[in-house]
Structures are given as C-alpha cells and as structure tokens.
Amino acid sequence: MGSVLAALASFLDARHQKGQWLLRMEDLDPPREVPGAADSILHTLERLGLHWDESVCFQSKRLPAYAEALRHLRAADLLYCCRCSRTELADQQTYPGTCRARQYAIDGPGALRCRVPSVRLGVTDRLQGLFEQHLDVDVGDFVVRRKDGLFAYQLAVVVDDGWQNISDVVRGSDLLDSTPRQRFLQQCLGLPALRYAHVPLLVNAAGQKLGKQQLAAAVDALPPHTVLGRALTYLQQSPPAELLAAPVQQQLEWAIAHWQPARLASRRELRE
C-alpha cells in the first residue's frame, strides 16, 4: 500500500492540474532486479485505473544519456575517481573526501564522485516547506557512477527529468534528503529547477517503512475499489462513505476534483 500512496498522490496531482502523468521504471541495478517486477507494477497500476501518458521510460534503455551527462560533468572538472571500500566508509556519516587529492586516473577502476562546493542549497517543497543542506557537510561528494560501472540514481533521475520535460515531482518523503543533490546536478547540467512535493510514507506500528516488495502482494489481494478507498483515506482526502464502494473510475473522478495535498503538509509519516 505504501507505494500505491505515492503513485496515487502523483497521479491526482497531475490530473488535478490538467497535466500529464509520466511513469518511469528505475531499473538501473540488474543484480537486484526481481524478474517480472516491472510487469507486476504496471498491472497493479492499471487495475487501480492509474493510466499513464506517453510510453513508460525504462532507465536501462537510457544509458547513453547518462554517459553524456558524465562527460559534461567531467569537462567541468566536477568528477574524480574514488577507490574507497565500503569497509573504509562504514563509520562515516558523509564521504570525507578521501580520494579528492589522490588523483587516480578518472578512467581507471573505481567509482566516480561528484565534488560538491561548500554551499547551502535547498528547495521549498510544496508539502514539507523549506529543506536545505550544506552540501559538503550534510552530503559530501556523492557517487554518480558506481564502482561496478552502473549509473547512480541521483544522476539518472536528474537527466531523465530534464529529458521528459518534467515540471513537478511528487514522491515519498524518504527521497527529500536526495533533493538538494539533485538540484545541484540540475544546475551543473544546465537543467531547469523543478517543483517538488514529498508525501508522507506509510509506516507500520513499529515505524518501519512498507517496502515496494509488498506492493503487489498487499494490493492485488484486495478489490481495486477497496485499495483506492483506503489509499484516499490514508492521504487524508476524507472520501465520502458512499464512495468507498463505488467503481474505480468514479472514485478517481471524485479524488481528482477534490484533491487537497495541503492536508499532508509537514508530515513525513502516516501510520498504517
């Protein structure tokens, strides 16, 4: 249900503003990809009446674009090679800049990190308000290409937001911490700033986030109208009692017309 909340919130926000809702599959880590997971997610969204515009963007097919972004960052002298192991960094809150001065060959083995300046950078989130970080203190130089050659989420999402002409991003509050880094990359790559709305995460009684793995199992076991009714209630939209048993399309029409994201303001979590 947790993943459904973010999907539903972003869908309602786009439709309420007469905008398009674009869907992206972040399939950049083949060793961790679960076979059939993407098809399962698409099936679940369709069952709930959450139909996307344009073709689904699979990040695994966008690798040349990420490589081009790395070339741009390298030309601006923003990248360096890092050979630190996970063991070396295990006790570090942020990356201490160990490899900044080592001058390893940038085309050699190792991860690529983006060097950040000593600046305070933030965004004014539509739900969470002003969120700022000292990039060098709170974040540190961050990885844009992993040691195994895979592109990092932070880079890929920024490149794809620009490519798809995204104006608004609505996602879970667990990604709020990533936003200043992404804003920094947008500046470095000459991409426009976006509007963000980070919706609260659904957590269990112990305060633990409900992961994506539970999406299909928890949602597909229930009738679609039941799932949507519960999701609208979790999102503090107060659907009328008679709407909870209505067909999916009727529920969505009501929810689009009555969408009030401000009811989620300043909240990072929702209890299941």
Secondary structure as a PSIPRED ss2 file (coil, helix, strand):
# PSIPRED VFORMAT (PSIPRED V4.0)

   1 M C   1.000  0.000  0.000
   2 G H   0.000  1.000  0.000
   3 S H   0.000  1.000  0.000
   4 V H   0.000  1.000  0.000
   5 L H   0.000  1.000  0.000
   6 A H   0.000  1.000  0.000
   7 A H   0.000  1.000  0.000
   8 L H   0.000  1.000  0.000
   9 A H   0.000  1.000  0.000
  10 S H   0.000  1.000  0.000
  11 F H   0.000  1.000  0.000
  12 L H   0.000  1.000  0.000
  13 D H   0.000  1.000  0.000
  14 A H   0.000  1.000  0.000
  15 R H   0.000  1.000  0.000
  16 H H   0.000  1.000  0.000
  17 Q C   1.000  0.000  0.000
  18 K C   1.000  0.000  0.000
  19 G C   1.000  0.000  0.000
  20 Q C   1.000  0.000  0.000
  21 W C   1.000  0.000  0.000
  22 L C   1.000  0.000  0.000
  23 L C   1.000  0.000  0.000
  24 R E   0.000  0.000  1.000
  25 M E   0.000  0.000  1.000
  26 E C   1.000  0.000  0.000
  27 D C   1.000  0.000  0.000
  28 L C   1.000  0.000  0.000
  29 D C   1.000  0.000  0.000
  30 P H   0.000  1.000  0.000
  31 P H   0.000  1.000  0.000
  32 R H   0.000  1.000  0.000
  33 E C   1.000  0.000  0.000
  34 V C   1.000  0.000  0.000
  35 P C   1.000  0.000  0.000
  36 G C   1.000  0.000  0.000
  37 A H   0.000  1.000  0.000
  38 A H   0.000  1.000  0.000
  39 D H   0.000  1.000  0.000
  40 S H   0.000  1.000  0.000
  41 I H   0.000  1.000  0.000
  42 L H   0.000  1.000  0.000
  43 H H   0.000  1.000  0.000
  44 T H   0.000  1.000  0.000
  45 L H   0.000  1.000  0.000
  46 E H   0.000  1.000  0.000
  47 R H   0.000  1.000  0.000
  48 L C   1.000  0.000  0.000
  49 G C   1.000  0.000  0.000
  50 L C   1.000  0.000  0.000
  51 H C   1.000  0.000  0.000
  52 W C   1.000  0.000  0.000
  53 D C   1.000  0.000  0.000
  54 E C   1.000  0.000  0.000
  55 S C   1.000  0.000  0.000
  56 V C   1.000  0.000  0.000
  57 C E   0.000  0.000  1.000
  58 F E   0.000  0.000  1.000
  59 Q H   0.000  1.000  0.000
  60 S H   0.000  1.000  0.000
  61 K H   0.000  1.000  0.000
  62 R C   1.000  0.000  0.000
  63 L H   0.000  1.000  0.000
  64 P H   0.000  1.000  0.000
  65 A H   0.000  1.000  0.000
  66 Y H   0.000  1.000  0.000
  67 A H   0.000  1.000  0.000
  68 E H   0.000  1.000  0.000
  69 A H   0.000  1.000  0.000
  70 L H   0.000  1.000  0.000
  71 R H   0.000  1.000  0.000
  72 H H   0.000  1.000  0.000
  73 L H   0.000  1.000  0.000
  74 R H   0.000  1.000  0.000
  75 A H   0.000  1.000  0.000
  76 A C   1.000  0.000  0.000
  77 D C   1.000  0.000  0.000
  78 L C   1.000  0.000  0.000
  79 L E   0.000  0.000  1.000
  80 Y E   0.000  0.000  1.000
  81 C E   0.000  0.000  1.000
  82 C E   0.000  0.000  1.000
  83 R C   1.000  0.000  0.000
  84 C C   1.000  0.000  0.000
  85 S C   1.000  0.000  0.000
  86 R H   0.000  1.000  0.000
  87 T H   0.000  1.000  0.000
  88 E H   0.000  1.000  0.000
  89 L H   0.000  1.000  0.000
  90 A C   1.000  0.000  0.000
  91 D C   1.000  0.000  0.000
  92 Q C   1.000  0.000  0.000
  93 Q C   1.000  0.000  0.000
  94 T C   1.000  0.000  0.000
  95 Y C   1.000  0.000  0.000
  96 P C   1.000  0.000  0.000
  97 G C   1.000  0.000  0.000
  98 T C   1.000  0.000  0.000
  99 C C   1.000  0.000  0.000
 100 R C   1.000  0.000  0.000
 101 A C   1.000  0.000  0.000
 102 R C   1.000  0.000  0.000
 103 Q C   1.000  0.000  0.000
 104 Y C   1.000  0.000  0.000
 105 A C   1.000  0.000  0.000
 106 I C   1.000  0.000  0.000
 107 D C   1.000  0.000  0.000
 108 G C   1.000  0.000  0.000
 109 P C   1.000  0.000  0.000
 110 G C   1.000  0.000  0.000
 111 A E   0.000  0.000  1.000
 112 L E   0.000  0.000  1.000
 113 R E   0.000  0.000  1.000
 114 C E   0.000  0.000  1.000
 115 R C   1.000  0.000  0.000
 116 V C   1.000  0.000  0.000
 117 P C   1.000  0.000  0.000
 118 S C   1.000  0.000  0.000
 119 V C   1.000  0.000  0.000
 120 R E   0.000  0.000  1.000
 121 L E   0.000  0.000  1.000
 122 G E   0.000  0.000  1.000
 123 V E   0.000  0.000  1.000
 124 T E   0.000  0.000  1.000
 125 D E   0.000  0.000  1.000
 126 R C   1.000  0.000  0.000
 127 L C   1.000  0.000  0.000
 128 Q C   1.000  0.000  0.000
 129 G E   0.000  0.000  1.000
 130 L E   0.000  0.000  1.000
 131 F E   0.000  0.000  1.000
 132 E E   0.000  0.000  1.000
 133 Q E   0.000  0.000  1.000
 134 H E   0.000  0.000  1.000
 135 L H   0.000  1.000  0.000
 136 D H   0.000  1.000  0.000
 137 V H   0.000  1.000  0.000
 138 D H   0.000  1.000  0.000
 139 V H   0.000  1.000  0.000
 140 G C   1.000  0.000  0.000
 141 D C   1.000  0.000  0.000
 142 F E   0.000  0.000  1.000
 143 V E   0.000  0.000  1.000
 144 V E   0.000  0.000  1.000
 145 R E   0.000  0.000  1.000
 146 R C   1.000  0.000  0.000
 147 K C   1.000  0.000  0.000
 148 D C   1.000  0.000  0.000
 149 G C   1.000  0.000  0.000
 150 L C   1.000  0.000  0.000
 151 F E   0.000  0.000  1.000
 152 A C   1.000  0.000  0.000
 153 Y H   0.000  1.000  0.000
 154 Q H   0.000  1.000  0.000
 155 L H   0.000  1.000  0.000
 156 A H   0.000  1.000  0.000
 157 V H   0.000  1.000  0.000
 158 V H   0.000  1.000  0.000
 159 V H   0.000  1.000  0.000
 160 D H   0.000  1.000  0.000
 161 D H   0.000  1.000  0.000
 162 G H   0.000  1.000  0.000
 163 W H   0.000  1.000  0.000
 164 Q C   1.000  0.000  0.000
 165 N C   1.000  0.000  0.000
 166 I C   1.000  0.000  0.000
 167 S C   1.000  0.000  0.000
 168 D E   0.000  0.000  1.000
 169 V E   0.000  0.000  1.000
 170 V E   0.000  0.000  1.000
 171 R E   0.000  0.000  1.000
 172 G E   0.000  0.000  1.000
 173 S H   0.000  1.000  0.000
 174 D H   0.000  1.000  0.000
 175 L H   0.000  1.000  0.000
 176 L H   0.000  1.000  0.000
 177 D H   0.000  1.000  0.000
 178 S H   0.000  1.000  0.000
 179 T H   0.000  1.000  0.000
 180 P H   0.000  1.000  0.000
 181 R H   0.000  1.000  0.000
 182 Q H   0.000  1.000  0.000
 183 R H   0.000  1.000  0.000
 184 F H   0.000  1.000  0.000
 185 L H   0.000  1.000  0.000
 186 Q H   0.000  1.000  0.000
 187 Q H   0.000  1.000  0.000
 188 C H   0.000  1.000  0.000
 189 L C   1.000  0.000  0.000
 190 G C   1.000  0.000  0.000
 191 L C   1.000  0.000  0.000
 192 P C   1.000  0.000  0.000
 193 A C   1.000  0.000  0.000
 194 L C   1.000  0.000  0.000
 195 R E   0.000  0.000  1.000
 196 Y E   0.000  0.000  1.000
 197 A E   0.000  0.000  1.000
 198 H E   0.000  0.000  1.000
 199 V E   0.000  0.000  1.000
 200 P C   1.000  0.000  0.000
 201 L E   0.000  0.000  1.000
 202 L E   0.000  0.000  1.000
 203 V E   0.000  0.000  1.000
 204 N C   1.000  0.000  0.000
 205 A C   1.000  0.000  0.000
 206 A C   1.000  0.000  0.000
 207 G C   1.000  0.000  0.000
 208 Q C   1.000  0.000  0.000
 209 K E   0.000  0.000  1.000
 210 L C   1.000  0.000  0.000
 211 G C   1.000  0.000  0.000
 212 K C   1.000  0.000  0.000
 213 Q C   1.000  0.000  0.000
 214 Q H   0.000  1.000  0.000
 215 L H   0.000  1.000  0.000
 216 A H   0.000  1.000  0.000
 217 A H   0.000  1.000  0.000
 218 A H   0.000  1.000  0.000
 219 V H   0.000  1.000  0.000
 220 D H   0.000  1.000  0.000
 221 A C   1.000  0.000  0.000
 222 L C   1.000  0.000  0.000
 223 P C   1.000  0.000  0.000
 224 P H   0.000  1.000  0.000
 225 H H   0.000  1.000  0.000
 226 T H   0.000  1.000  0.000
 227 V H   0.000  1.000  0.000
 228 L H   0.000  1.000  0.000
 229 G H   0.000  1.000  0.000
 230 R H   0.000  1.000  0.000
 231 A H   0.000  1.000  0.000
 232 L H   0.000  1.000  0.000
 233 T H   0.000  1.000  0.000
 234 Y H   0.000  1.000  0.000
 235 L C   1.000  0.000  0.000
 236 Q C   1.000  0.000  0.000
 237 Q C   1.000  0.000  0.000
 238 S C   1.000  0.000  0.000
 239 P C   1.000  0.000  0.000
 240 P C   1.000  0.000  0.000
 241 A H   0.000  1.000  0.000
 242 E H   0.000  1.000  0.000
 243 L H   0.000  1.000  0.000
 244 L H   0.000  1.000  0.000
 245 A H   0.000  1.000  0.000
 246 A C   1.000  0.000  0.000
 247 P C   1.000  0.000  0.000
 248 V H   0.000  1.000  0.000
 249 Q H   0.000  1.000  0.000
 250 Q H   0.000  1.000  0.000
 251 Q H   0.000  1.000  0.000
 252 L H   0.000  1.000  0.000
 253 E H   0.000  1.000  0.000
 254 W H   0.000  1.000  0.000
 255 A H   0.000  1.000  0.000
 256 I H   0.000  1.000  0.000
 257 A H   0.000  1.000  0.000
 258 H C   1.000  0.000  0.000
 259 W C   1.000  0.000  0.000
 260 Q C   1.000  0.000  0.000
 261 P H   0.000  1.000  0.000
 262 A H   0.000  1.000  0.000
 263 R H   0.000  1.000  0.000
 264 L H   0.000  1.000  0.000
 265 A C   1.000  0.000  0.000
 266 S C   1.000  0.000  0.000
 267 R C   1.000  0.000  0.000
 268 R C   1.000  0.000  0.000
 269 E E   0.000  0.000  1.000
 270 L E   0.000  0.000  1.000
 271 R E   0.000  0.000  1.000
 272 E C   1.000  0.000  0.000
